[in-house]
Amino acid sequence: MSLRFFAKLKKSLIKRYRIYVLGDNFYRDVKRWFADNEESDMRYDNDLDANSIVFDVGGFQGDFADEISKRYNCAIYIFEPVAEYYEACVARFSGNDKIKCFHFGLGGSEATFTVSVAGDASSTERGDKSKPSENIRIRPLADVMMELGVENISLIKMNIEGGEYDLMTHVLDRGIVDRVEQFLIQFHNFVPKAIQQRNRIRDALGRTHQCLWCYEFVWEKWVRRS
């Protein structure tokens, strides 16, 4: 038997151990997510209309923004700090005045990080020396909202490869949470103390919003309590 076979067997055994012995819900929820979204992606089912404002944080190549725009024709602000993906969004939406692209990410403070550029897994948290890297800029959400003249946000979608913890802490600490109707968040489990950080954020978020659906460390949707 080849080394590749034993490597696959080891990976499978570790996965089963984490699920059935340690009670790790991540693998179960990944499988459940793909099964539940086989025909229609629930991320796009939101309470939005043509007057809504959406912040797409971690826009990548613009797929999420494109689908939301087609469904609701709302104003969308894309925040993408990686140059290649920012330029792709600019080109893709050049004829749509309701979609604006910004070449920086959002977080809790003004900062510059080195990011490993690895497609939709590009991250400041997971350094991969085998991948190309570049410096990216992060700006505080509160400052950006003030500059844009945005008082309230209909939906914030976050897929920022570990940066969601800093951004959500900022949202909660600065009271921005009261000005956001819906959150669509992908928490990532490779961040140090990810479980504790996610639980803390969820507990705080639960005071103003309710969790509509949740796939642990995959995607979860929160809506403001009426």
Secondary structure, 3 states (H helix, E strand, C coil): CCHHHHHHHHHHHHHHHHHHCCCCCHHHHHHHHHHHCCCCCHHHCCCCCCCCEEEEECCCCCHHHHHHHHHHCCEEEEECCCHHHHHHHHHHCCCCCCEEEECCEEECCCEEEEEECCHHHCECCCCCCCCCEEEEEEEEHHHHHHHHCCCCEEEEEECCCCCHHHHHHHHHHCCHHHHEEEEEECCCCCCCCHHHHHHHHHHHHCCCEEEEEEECCCEEEEEECC
